[in-house]
């Protein structure tokens, strides 16, 4: 009932983890693989091991999370060598174009990986802007990636866009290059969350500025899923604001083929996938649907 397909890869459930949450160590990846998630995506990797930003670098309250992890990861070879029992996406987030090319070429030869998710949207690298917000850099970079002629399917993790002109500009670049899927959205860059017990910012790096996730970002996630579903031929992976099965259903209505869970996975652990799979199944049954294709993209609008 919840089966789906992303870029030609079959998933038993359309629900899986967002990159960054419980997916940095091999043990975490194995735990995800043994859960009822439909796939596993790794923490975004860099060329070398990174300790990441100073702690505390994660904070949450009832409506949102904030993180400034700073790309803490074990380096691309670590992720390239892990074998899992379900579709395994490796997320790549090089600190330079050259680093990205090196990682993409290496990971492209790894048959244990089904797809590469290229992260163009990390908001937390001190002194670096998000490539997804710099259309000239993004276009030049994706043209070079295309010239490699990757064997693996390639997806992009995009930042949230808020302006119709930006949706059009990003889509033009995506349509000029061979991109198989888009993951919309990364965290909302550079928010502040206040710890109301102490009147202090929730996290230490960048004096409290970091990427916002959780239920507050759902509307923005849905608009990004919808726009890129309309403007590109890519499969869309929704990410943002998913707390329950209805939230997954809403992403699919907007056009998503699969949906990732970030903040709620962090709060609840891998049993979140059992609960959300069940809840999504219930919503579908109540509507008389037995497959995602019966309602994907079928969002109603006023005449
Ligand atoms: O590691 C992080 O700080 C991080 C990354 Br790479 C990302 O893509 N999104 C995010 O919220 N945090």
py3Dmol code that shows the C-alpha trace and the ligand (Angstrom):
import py3Dmol

protein = """\
ATOM      1  CA  UNK A   1       0.000   0.000   0.000  1.00  0.00           C
ATOM      2  CA  UNK A   2       2.804   2.449   0.879  1.00  0.00           C
ATOM      3  CA  UNK A   3       5.219   1.298  -1.833  1.00  0.00           C
ATOM      4  CA  UNK A   4       6.862   3.874  -4.013  1.00  0.00           C
ATOM      5  CA  UNK A   5       9.640   4.437  -6.482  1.00  0.00           C
ATOM      6  CA  UNK A   6      12.310   7.127  -6.468  1.00  0.00           C
ATOM      7  CA  UNK A   7      14.425   7.512  -9.592  1.00  0.00           C
ATOM      8  CA  UNK A   8      13.728   3.907 -10.585  1.00  0.00           C
ATOM      9  CA  UNK A   9      14.477   2.508  -7.117  1.00  0.00           C
ATOM     10  CA  UNK A  10      11.643   0.585  -5.429  1.00  0.00           C
ATOM     11  CA  UNK A  11      10.938   1.405  -1.766  1.00  0.00           C
ATOM     12  CA  UNK A  12       8.662  -0.772   0.386  1.00  0.00           C
ATOM     13  CA  UNK A  13       7.493   2.320   2.269  1.00  0.00           C
ATOM     14  CA  UNK A  14       7.514   5.909   1.045  1.00  0.00           C
ATOM     15  CA  UNK A  15       8.701   7.092   4.489  1.00  0.00           C
ATOM     16  CA  UNK A  16      12.364   7.245   5.526  1.00  0.00           C
ATOM     17  CA  UNK A  17      14.867   9.367   7.441  1.00  0.00           C
ATOM     18  CA  UNK A  18      16.062  12.850   6.554  1.00  0.00           C
ATOM     19  CA  UNK A  19      19.807  13.171   6.134  1.00  0.00           C
ATOM     20  CA  UNK A  20      21.400  14.388   9.344  1.00  0.00           C
ATOM     21  CA  UNK A  21      19.197  12.601  11.859  1.00  0.00           C
ATOM     22  CA  UNK A  22      20.424   9.344  13.435  1.00  0.00           C
ATOM     23  CA  UNK A  23      22.465   8.482  10.348  1.00  0.00           C
ATOM     24  CA  UNK A  24      26.076   9.457  11.140  1.00  0.00           C
ATOM     25  CA  UNK A  25      27.508   6.231  12.571  1.00  0.00           C
ATOM     26  CA  UNK A  26      27.368   2.769  11.050  1.00  0.00           C
ATOM     27  CA  UNK A  27      25.293   1.589  14.026  1.00  0.00           C
ATOM     28  CA  UNK A  28      22.741   4.320  13.450  1.00  0.00           C
ATOM     29  CA  UNK A  29      22.531   3.449   9.756  1.00  0.00           C
ATOM     30  CA  UNK A  30      22.047  -0.233  10.599  1.00  0.00           C
ATOM     31  CA  UNK A  31      19.303   0.633  13.073  1.00  0.00           C
ATOM     32  CA  UNK A  32      17.509   2.588  10.345  1.00  0.00           C
ATOM     33  CA  UNK A  33      18.012  -0.292   7.948  1.00  0.00           C
ATOM     34  CA  UNK A  34      16.375  -2.698  10.428  1.00  0.00           C
ATOM     35  CA  UNK A  35      13.439  -0.350  11.083  1.00  0.00           C
ATOM     36  CA  UNK A  36      10.306  -0.015   8.950  1.00  0.00           C
ATOM     37  CA  UNK A  37      11.660   2.968   7.021  1.00  0.00           C
ATOM     38  CA  UNK A  38      11.527   2.541   3.249  1.00  0.00           C
ATOM     39  CA  UNK A  39      15.133   3.566   2.676  1.00  0.00           C
ATOM     40  CA  UNK A  40      18.151   4.958   4.469  1.00  0.00           C
ATOM     41  CA  UNK A  41      20.020   8.169   3.707  1.00  0.00           C
ATOM     42  CA  UNK A  42      23.381   8.906   5.288  1.00  0.00           C
ATOM     43  CA  UNK A  43      24.552  12.029   7.052  1.00  0.00           C
ATOM     44  CA  UNK A  44      25.982  14.443   4.472  1.00  0.00           C
ATOM     45  CA  UNK A  45      29.626  13.598   4.009  1.00  0.00           C
ATOM     46  CA  UNK A  46      32.757  15.545   3.245  1.00  0.00           C
ATOM     47  CA  UNK A  47      36.165  14.483   1.953  1.00  0.00           C
ATOM     48  CA  UNK A  48      37.617  14.220   5.455  1.00  0.00           C
ATOM     49  CA  UNK A  49      36.277  13.391   8.920  1.00  0.00           C
ATOM     50  CA  UNK A  50      34.746  16.436  10.629  1.00  0.00           C
ATOM     51  CA  UNK A  51      34.161  16.944  14.306  1.00  0.00           C
ATOM     52  CA  UNK A  52      31.465  19.539  13.519  1.00  0.00           C
ATOM     53  CA  UNK A  53      30.522  22.694  15.414  1.00  0.00           C
ATOM     54  CA  UNK A  54      30.830  23.153  19.190  1.00  0.00           C
ATOM     55  CA  UNK A  55      28.022  21.750  21.378  1.00  0.00           C
ATOM     56  CA  UNK A  56      25.258  22.302  22.243  1.00  0.00           C
ATOM     57  CA  UNK A  57      24.414  22.292  18.555  1.00  0.00           C
ATOM     58  CA  UNK A  58      20.873  20.868  18.678  1.00  0.00           C
ATOM     59  CA  UNK A  59      17.854  22.155  20.574  1.00  0.00           C
ATOM     60  CA  UNK A  60      14.134  21.494  20.275  1.00  0.00           C
ATOM     61  CA  UNK A  61      10.823  22.633  21.708  1.00  0.00           C
ATOM     62  CA  UNK A  62       7.209  21.665  20.983  1.00  0.00           C
ATOM     63  CA  UNK A  63       7.043  23.235  17.546  1.00  0.00           C
ATOM     64  CA  UNK A  64      10.543  23.258  16.141  1.00  0.00           C
ATOM     65  CA  UNK A  65      14.136  22.136  16.222  1.00  0.00           C
ATOM     66  CA  UNK A  66      17.292  24.093  15.561  1.00  0.00           C
ATOM     67  CA  UNK A  67      20.644  22.601  14.617  1.00  0.00           C
ATOM     68  CA  UNK A  68      24.072  23.748  13.693  1.00  0.00           C
ATOM     69  CA  UNK A  69      25.823  20.402  13.503  1.00  0.00           C
ATOM     70  CA  UNK A  70      28.431  21.754  11.113  1.00  0.00           C
ATOM     71  CA  UNK A  71      28.677  18.647   8.929  1.00  0.00           C
ATOM     72  CA  UNK A  72      29.995  16.327  11.607  1.00  0.00           C
ATOM     73  CA  UNK A  73      30.723  13.099   9.697  1.00  0.00           C
ATOM     74  CA  UNK A  74      33.264  10.327   9.169  1.00  0.00           C
ATOM     75  CA  UNK A  75      34.266  11.163   5.605  1.00  0.00           C
ATOM     76  CA  UNK A  76      32.930   9.831   2.310  1.00  0.00           C
ATOM     77  CA  UNK A  77      34.817   6.541   2.249  1.00  0.00           C
ATOM     78  CA  UNK A  78      33.225   5.507   5.545  1.00  0.00           C
ATOM     79  CA  UNK A  79      29.723   5.950   4.060  1.00  0.00           C
ATOM     80  CA  UNK A  80      30.718   4.457   0.718  1.00  0.00           C
ATOM     81  CA  UNK A  81      31.743   1.190   2.392  1.00  0.00           C
ATOM     82  CA  UNK A  82      28.559   0.537   4.381  1.00  0.00           C
ATOM     83  CA  UNK A  83      26.230  -2.189   3.113  1.00  0.00           C
ATOM     84  CA  UNK A  84      22.570  -2.085   4.146  1.00  0.00           C
ATOM     85  CA  UNK A  85      19.600  -4.320   3.527  1.00  0.00           C
ATOM     86  CA  UNK A  86      17.451  -1.641   1.962  1.00  0.00           C
ATOM     87  CA  UNK A  87      17.934   1.168  -0.572  1.00  0.00           C
ATOM     88  CA  UNK A  88      20.865   3.257   0.643  1.00  0.00           C
ATOM     89  CA  UNK A  89      21.277   6.880  -0.424  1.00  0.00           C
ATOM     90  CA  UNK A  90      24.537   8.636   0.383  1.00  0.00           C
ATOM     91  CA  UNK A  91      24.309  12.380   0.964  1.00  0.00           C
ATOM     92  CA  UNK A  92      27.292  14.391  -0.262  1.00  0.00           C
ATOM     93  CA  UNK A  93      28.129  17.930   0.821  1.00  0.00           C
ATOM     94  CA  UNK A  94      31.654  18.877  -0.194  1.00  0.00           C
ATOM     95  CA  UNK A  95      33.298  22.024   1.054  1.00  0.00           C
ATOM     96  CA  UNK A  96      34.386  22.813  -2.514  1.00  0.00           C
ATOM     97  CA  UNK A  97      33.400  21.917  -6.066  1.00  0.00           C
ATOM     98  CA  UNK A  98      36.576  19.894  -6.435  1.00  0.00           C
ATOM     99  CA  UNK A  99      35.815  17.893  -3.263  1.00  0.00           C
ATOM    100  CA  UNK A 100      32.315  17.196  -4.542  1.00  0.00           C
ATOM    101  CA  UNK A 101      33.686  15.904  -7.862  1.00  0.00           C
ATOM    102  CA  UNK A 102      36.110  13.572  -6.070  1.00  0.00           C
ATOM    103  CA  UNK A 103      33.357  12.162  -3.855  1.00  0.00           C
ATOM    104  CA  UNK A 104      30.820  11.790  -6.674  1.00  0.00           C
ATOM    105  CA  UNK A 105      33.271   9.879  -8.883  1.00  0.00           C
ATOM    106  CA  UNK A 106      34.282   7.564  -6.037  1.00  0.00           C
ATOM    107  CA  UNK A 107      30.738   6.860  -4.816  1.00  0.00           C
ATOM    108  CA  UNK A 108      29.521   6.320  -8.369  1.00  0.00           C
ATOM    109  CA  UNK A 109      31.505   3.054  -8.444  1.00  0.00           C
ATOM    110  CA  UNK A 110      29.896   1.733  -5.259  1.00  0.00           C
ATOM    111  CA  UNK A 111      27.203  -0.820  -5.999  1.00  0.00           C
ATOM    112  CA  UNK A 112      25.978  -0.922  -2.380  1.00  0.00           C
ATOM    113  CA  UNK A 113      24.602   2.605  -2.891  1.00  0.00           C
ATOM    114  CA  UNK A 114      21.421   3.148  -4.890  1.00  0.00           C
ATOM    115  CA  UNK A 115      21.523   6.922  -5.352  1.00  0.00           C
ATOM    116  CA  UNK A 116      23.487  10.000  -4.411  1.00  0.00           C
ATOM    117  CA  UNK A 117      21.777  12.965  -2.766  1.00  0.00           C
ATOM    118  CA  UNK A 118      23.894  16.037  -3.405  1.00  0.00           C
ATOM    119  CA  UNK A 119      23.324  18.551  -0.640  1.00  0.00           C
ATOM    120  CA  UNK A 120      23.306  22.113  -2.025  1.00  0.00           C
ATOM    121  CA  UNK A 121      21.774  23.626   1.063  1.00  0.00           C
ATOM    122  CA  UNK A 122      23.655  23.236   4.343  1.00  0.00           C
ATOM    123  CA  UNK A 123      23.023  26.457   6.305  1.00  0.00           C
ATOM    124  CA  UNK A 124      25.622  25.783   8.994  1.00  0.00           C
ATOM    125  CA  UNK A 125      29.101  25.961   7.531  1.00  0.00           C
ATOM    126  CA  UNK A 126      30.640  29.025   9.053  1.00  0.00           C
ATOM    127  CA  UNK A 127      31.729  31.432   6.306  1.00  0.00           C
ATOM    128  CA  UNK A 128      30.100  29.480   3.426  1.00  0.00           C
ATOM    129  CA  UNK A 129      26.885  30.418   1.656  1.00  0.00           C
ATOM    130  CA  UNK A 130      24.344  27.883   0.453  1.00  0.00           C
ATOM    131  CA  UNK A 131      24.997  26.910  -3.176  1.00  0.00           C
ATOM    132  CA  UNK A 132      21.252  26.525  -3.728  1.00  0.00           C
ATOM    133  CA  UNK A 133      20.832  30.274  -3.149  1.00  0.00           C
ATOM    134  CA  UNK A 134      23.563  31.245  -5.633  1.00  0.00           C
ATOM    135  CA  UNK A 135      22.097  30.364  -9.014  1.00  0.00           C
ATOM    136  CA  UNK A 136      25.198  31.168 -11.052  1.00  0.00           C
ATOM    137  CA  UNK A 137      27.391  28.873  -8.925  1.00  0.00           C
ATOM    138  CA  UNK A 138      24.685  26.207  -8.837  1.00  0.00           C
ATOM    139  CA  UNK A 139      24.276  26.228 -12.644  1.00  0.00           C
ATOM    140  CA  UNK A 140      28.008  26.069 -13.339  1.00  0.00           C
ATOM    141  CA  UNK A 141      28.476  23.311 -10.788  1.00  0.00           C
ATOM    142  CA  UNK A 142      25.618  21.134 -12.050  1.00  0.00           C
ATOM    143  CA  UNK A 143      26.857  21.441 -15.640  1.00  0.00           C
ATOM    144  CA  UNK A 144      30.221  20.045 -14.493  1.00  0.00           C
ATOM    145  CA  UNK A 145      28.506  17.252 -12.551  1.00  0.00           C
ATOM    146  CA  UNK A 146      26.555  16.388 -15.681  1.00  0.00           C
ATOM    147  CA  UNK A 147      29.728  16.130 -17.693  1.00  0.00           C
ATOM    148  CA  UNK A 148      30.918  13.288 -15.424  1.00  0.00           C
ATOM    149  CA  UNK A 149      28.012  11.173 -16.748  1.00  0.00           C
ATOM    150  CA  UNK A 150      27.248   9.468 -13.426  1.00  0.00           C
ATOM    151  CA  UNK A 151      25.902   5.909 -13.505  1.00  0.00           C
ATOM    152  CA  UNK A 152      24.056   6.321 -10.227  1.00  0.00           C
ATOM    153  CA  UNK A 153      20.846   8.288 -10.004  1.00  0.00           C
ATOM    154  CA  UNK A 154      21.409  11.785  -8.677  1.00  0.00           C
ATOM    155  CA  UNK A 155      19.219  13.908  -6.453  1.00  0.00           C
ATOM    156  CA  UNK A 156      19.625  17.397  -5.040  1.00  0.00           C
ATOM    157  CA  UNK A 157      18.810  18.456  -1.507  1.00  0.00           C
ATOM    158  CA  UNK A 158      17.469  21.951  -1.966  1.00  0.00           C
ATOM    159  CA  UNK A 159      17.088  24.828   0.449  1.00  0.00           C
ATOM    160  CA  UNK A 160      13.628  26.296   0.968  1.00  0.00           C
ATOM    161  CA  UNK A 161      12.714  28.952  -1.596  1.00  0.00           C
ATOM    162  CA  UNK A 162      10.184  31.649  -0.815  1.00  0.00           C
ATOM    163  CA  UNK A 163       9.936  33.694  -4.002  1.00  0.00           C
ATOM    164  CA  UNK A 164       8.219  32.577  -7.228  1.00  0.00           C
ATOM    165  CA  UNK A 165      11.074  34.004  -9.277  1.00  0.00           C
ATOM    166  CA  UNK A 166      13.525  31.833  -7.360  1.00  0.00           C
ATOM    167  CA  UNK A 167      11.422  28.703  -7.921  1.00  0.00           C
ATOM    168  CA  UNK A 168      11.552  29.437 -11.653  1.00  0.00           C
ATOM    169  CA  UNK A 169      15.285  30.142 -11.695  1.00  0.00           C
ATOM    170  CA  UNK A 170      16.151  27.002  -9.724  1.00  0.00           C
ATOM    171  CA  UNK A 171      13.860  24.867 -11.904  1.00  0.00           C
ATOM    172  CA  UNK A 172      15.442  26.173 -15.104  1.00  0.00           C
ATOM    173  CA  UNK A 173      18.866  25.066 -13.900  1.00  0.00           C
ATOM    174  CA  UNK A 174      17.533  21.685 -12.770  1.00  0.00           C
ATOM    175  CA  UNK A 175      15.777  21.113 -16.100  1.00  0.00           C
ATOM    176  CA  UNK A 176      18.936  21.911 -18.059  1.00  0.00           C
ATOM    177  CA  UNK A 177      20.797  19.171 -16.214  1.00  0.00           C
ATOM    178  CA  UNK A 178      20.102  15.501 -15.656  1.00  0.00           C
ATOM    179  CA  UNK A 179      18.716  15.424 -12.134  1.00  0.00           C
ATOM    180  CA  UNK A 180      16.607  12.419 -11.126  1.00  0.00           C
ATOM    181  CA  UNK A 181      15.075  13.554  -7.863  1.00  0.00           C
ATOM    182  CA  UNK A 182      14.814  16.592  -5.609  1.00  0.00           C
ATOM    183  CA  UNK A 183      14.575  16.553  -1.843  1.00  0.00           C
ATOM    184  CA  UNK A 184      12.602  19.584  -0.659  1.00  0.00           C
ATOM    185  CA  UNK A 185      13.495  21.040   1.828  1.00  0.00           C
ATOM    186  CA  UNK A 186      16.582  21.380   3.977  1.00  0.00           C
ATOM    187  CA  UNK A 187      16.193  23.238   7.264  1.00  0.00           C
ATOM    188  CA  UNK A 188      15.245  26.930   7.126  1.00  0.00           C
ATOM    189  CA  UNK A 189      18.539  28.699   7.384  1.00  0.00           C
ATOM    190  CA  UNK A 190      19.582  30.909  10.202  1.00  0.00           C
ATOM    191  CA  UNK A 191      16.733  31.054  12.618  1.00  0.00           C
ATOM    192  CA  UNK A 192      17.012  31.559  16.356  1.00  0.00           C
ATOM    193  CA  UNK A 193      15.215  29.464  18.962  1.00  0.00           C
ATOM    194  CA  UNK A 194      15.161  30.686  22.549  1.00  0.00           C
ATOM    195  CA  UNK A 195      15.376  28.372  25.542  1.00  0.00           C
ATOM    196  CA  UNK A 196      12.581  29.898  27.632  1.00  0.00           C
ATOM    197  CA  UNK A 197      13.967  28.432  30.875  1.00  0.00           C
ATOM    198  CA  UNK A 198      17.169  30.437  30.562  1.00  0.00           C
ATOM    199  CA  UNK A 199      16.355  33.266  28.074  1.00  0.00           C
ATOM    200  CA  UNK A 200      19.363  32.031  26.116  1.00  0.00           C
ATOM    201  CA  UNK A 201      19.708  30.897  22.523  1.00  0.00           C
ATOM    202  CA  UNK A 202      19.228  27.135  22.188  1.00  0.00           C
ATOM    203  CA  UNK A 203      22.563  26.378  20.523  1.00  0.00           C
ATOM    204  CA  UNK A 204      26.122  27.616  20.808  1.00  0.00           C
ATOM    205  CA  UNK A 205      27.499  27.914  17.225  1.00  0.00           C
ATOM    206  CA  UNK A 206      27.110  31.236  15.373  1.00  0.00           C
ATOM    207  CA  UNK A 207      25.761  32.816  18.588  1.00  0.00           C
ATOM    208  CA  UNK A 208      22.542  30.821  18.268  1.00  0.00           C
ATOM    209  CA  UNK A 209      21.754  30.954  14.540  1.00  0.00           C
ATOM    210  CA  UNK A 210      20.981  27.623  12.896  1.00  0.00           C
ATOM    211  CA  UNK A 211      18.710  25.544  10.669  1.00  0.00           C
ATOM    212  CA  UNK A 212      15.068  25.267  11.704  1.00  0.00           C
ATOM    213  CA  UNK A 213      13.023  22.083  11.322  1.00  0.00           C
ATOM    214  CA  UNK A 214       9.919  20.576  12.874  1.00  0.00           C
ATOM    215  CA  UNK A 215       6.225  21.259  12.443  1.00  0.00           C
ATOM    216  CA  UNK A 216       6.704  25.026  11.923  1.00  0.00           C
ATOM    217  CA  UNK A 217       8.362  24.430   8.537  1.00  0.00           C
ATOM    218  CA  UNK A 218       5.616  22.244   7.050  1.00  0.00           C
ATOM    219  CA  UNK A 219       3.883  24.963   4.974  1.00  0.00           C
ATOM    220  CA  UNK A 220       7.143  26.001   3.384  1.00  0.00           C
ATOM    221  CA  UNK A 221       8.079  22.371   2.705  1.00  0.00           C
ATOM    222  CA  UNK A 222       4.718  21.774   1.024  1.00  0.00           C
ATOM    223  CA  UNK A 223       5.003  24.839  -1.208  1.00  0.00           C
ATOM    224  CA  UNK A 224       8.472  23.751  -2.316  1.00  0.00           C
ATOM    225  CA  UNK A 225       7.315  20.187  -3.023  1.00  0.00           C
ATOM    226  CA  UNK A 226       4.365  21.541  -5.016  1.00  0.00           C
ATOM    227  CA  UNK A 227       6.354  24.044  -7.062  1.00  0.00           C
ATOM    228  CA  UNK A 228       9.138  21.656  -8.035  1.00  0.00           C
ATOM    229  CA  UNK A 229       6.553  18.942  -8.821  1.00  0.00           C
ATOM    230  CA  UNK A 230       4.942  21.408 -11.222  1.00  0.00           C
ATOM    231  CA  UNK A 231       8.080  22.908 -12.730  1.00  0.00           C
ATOM    232  CA  UNK A 232      10.363  19.857 -13.189  1.00  0.00           C
ATOM    233  CA  UNK A 233      10.152  16.195 -14.253  1.00  0.00           C
ATOM    234  CA  UNK A 234      12.111  15.051 -11.200  1.00  0.00           C
ATOM    235  CA  UNK A 235      10.707  12.720  -8.575  1.00  0.00           C
ATOM    236  CA  UNK A 236      10.145  14.780  -5.447  1.00  0.00           C
ATOM    237  CA  UNK A 237      11.073  13.686  -1.941  1.00  0.00           C
ATOM    238  CA  UNK A 238       9.258  15.808   0.611  1.00  0.00           C
ATOM    239  CA  UNK A 239      11.005  16.736   3.840  1.00  0.00           C
ATOM    240  CA  UNK A 240       9.833  19.155   6.491  1.00  0.00           C
ATOM    241  CA  UNK A 241       7.288  19.325   9.267  1.00  0.00           C
ATOM    242  CA  UNK A 242       6.223  15.679   9.306  1.00  0.00           C
ATOM    243  CA  UNK A 243       4.874  14.632  12.700  1.00  0.00           C
ATOM    244  CA  UNK A 244       2.149  12.168  11.703  1.00  0.00           C
ATOM    245  CA  UNK A 245       0.679  10.167   8.831  1.00  0.00           C
ATOM    246  CA  UNK A 246      -1.534  13.036   7.716  1.00  0.00           C
ATOM    247  CA  UNK A 247       1.569  15.189   7.208  1.00  0.00           C
ATOM    248  CA  UNK A 248       3.031  12.515   4.909  1.00  0.00           C
ATOM    249  CA  UNK A 249      -0.290  12.345   3.035  1.00  0.00           C
ATOM    250  CA  UNK A 250      -0.187  16.142   2.561  1.00  0.00           C
ATOM    251  CA  UNK A 251       3.330  15.990   1.088  1.00  0.00           C
ATOM    252  CA  UNK A 252       2.144  13.316  -1.348  1.00  0.00           C
ATOM    253  CA  UNK A 253      -0.927  15.363  -2.283  1.00  0.00           C
ATOM    254  CA  UNK A 254       1.466  18.184  -3.187  1.00  0.00           C
ATOM    255  CA  UNK A 255       3.432  15.817  -5.432  1.00  0.00           C
ATOM    256  CA  UNK A 256       5.976  13.966  -3.300  1.00  0.00           C
ATOM    257  CA  UNK A 257       6.852  10.368  -4.192  1.00  0.00           C
ATOM    258  CA  UNK A 258       8.489   9.766  -0.815  1.00  0.00           C
ATOM    259  CA  UNK A 259       8.740  11.683   2.442  1.00  0.00           C
ATOM    260  CA  UNK A 260      11.602  12.023   4.903  1.00  0.00           C
ATOM    261  CA  UNK A 261      11.353  12.488   8.659  1.00  0.00           C
ATOM    262  CA  UNK A 262      13.895  14.618  10.523  1.00  0.00           C
ATOM    263  CA  UNK A 263      12.970  16.306  13.800  1.00  0.00           C
ATOM    264  CA  UNK A 264      10.292  13.753  14.706  1.00  0.00           C
ATOM    265  CA  UNK A 265      12.774  10.880  14.166  1.00  0.00           C
ATOM    266  CA  UNK A 266      15.174  12.650  16.517  1.00  0.00           C
ATOM    267  CA  UNK A 267      12.408  13.010  19.132  1.00  0.00           C
ATOM    268  CA  UNK A 268      10.896   9.554  18.844  1.00  0.00           C
ATOM    269  CA  UNK A 269      13.553   7.186  17.514  1.00  0.00           C
ATOM    270  CA  UNK A 270      13.093   4.640  14.731  1.00  0.00           C
ATOM    271  CA  UNK A 271       9.713   3.426  16.027  1.00  0.00           C
ATOM    272  CA  UNK A 272       8.380   6.638  14.429  1.00  0.00           C
ATOM    273  CA  UNK A 273       8.315   4.747  11.110  1.00  0.00           C
ATOM    274  CA  UNK A 274       5.916   2.069  12.435  1.00  0.00           C
ATOM    275  CA  UNK A 275       3.569   4.726  13.746  1.00  0.00           C
ATOM    276  CA  UNK A 276       3.663   6.966  10.692  1.00  0.00           C
ATOM    277  CA  UNK A 277       3.324   4.073   8.232  1.00  0.00           C
ATOM    278  CA  UNK A 278       0.225   2.910  10.142  1.00  0.00           C
ATOM    279  CA  UNK A 279      -1.252   6.402  10.286  1.00  0.00           C
ATOM    280  CA  UNK A 280      -0.667   7.016   6.586  1.00  0.00           C
ATOM    281  CA  UNK A 281      -2.340   3.683   5.790  1.00  0.00           C
ATOM    282  CA  UNK A 282      -5.357   4.724   7.881  1.00  0.00           C
ATOM    283  CA  UNK A 283      -5.698   8.098   6.133  1.00  0.00           C
ATOM    284  CA  UNK A 284      -5.503   6.369   2.739  1.00  0.00           C
ATOM    285  CA  UNK A 285      -8.098   3.762   3.719  1.00  0.00           C
ATOM    286  CA  UNK A 286     -10.461   6.461   4.961  1.00  0.00           C
ATOM    287  CA  UNK A 287     -10.237   8.026   1.485  1.00  0.00           C
ATOM    288  CA  UNK A 288     -10.602   4.702  -0.347  1.00  0.00           C
ATOM    289  CA  UNK A 289      -7.043   4.699  -1.686  1.00  0.00           C
ATOM    290  CA  UNK A 290      -4.832   1.618  -1.898  1.00  0.00           C
ATOM    291  CA  UNK A 291      -1.837   3.157  -3.709  1.00  0.00           C
ATOM    292  CA  UNK A 292       0.032   6.454  -3.522  1.00  0.00           C
ATOM    293  CA  UNK A 293      -0.413   7.018  -7.262  1.00  0.00           C
ATOM    294  CA  UNK A 294      -4.160   7.477  -6.687  1.00  0.00           C
ATOM    295  CA  UNK A 295      -3.624  10.798  -4.922  1.00  0.00           C
ATOM    296  CA  UNK A 296      -0.050  11.911  -5.617  1.00  0.00           C
ATOM    297  CA  UNK A 297      -0.138  15.507  -6.810  1.00  0.00           C
ATOM    298  CA  UNK A 298      -3.956  15.581  -6.662  1.00  0.00           C
ATOM    299  CA  UNK A 299      -4.191  18.641  -4.440  1.00  0.00           C
ATOM    300  CA  UNK A 300      -7.534  20.384  -4.906  1.00  0.00           C
ATOM    301  CA  UNK A 301      -7.656  24.084  -5.705  1.00  0.00           C
ATOM    302  CA  UNK A 302     -10.407  26.639  -5.991  1.00  0.00           C
ATOM    303  CA  UNK A 303     -11.891  27.094  -9.499  1.00  0.00           C
TER     304      UNK A 303
END
"""
ligand_1 = """\
12
LIG
O 25.494 19.429 9.462
C 24.680 20.375 9.513
O 24.830 21.340 10.282
C 23.504 20.429 8.639
C 23.507 20.097 7.302
Br 24.987 19.377 6.422
C 22.340 20.296 6.519
O 22.286 20.054 5.304
N 21.259 20.817 7.128
C 21.243 21.117 8.436
O 20.218 21.579 8.958
N 22.380 20.924 9.185
"""
view = py3Dmol.view(width=600, height=400)
view.addModel(protein, "pdb")
view.setStyle({"model": 0}, {"cartoon": {"style": "trace"}})
view.addModel(ligand_1, "xyz")
view.setStyle({"model": 1}, {"stick": {}})
view.zoomTo()
view.show()
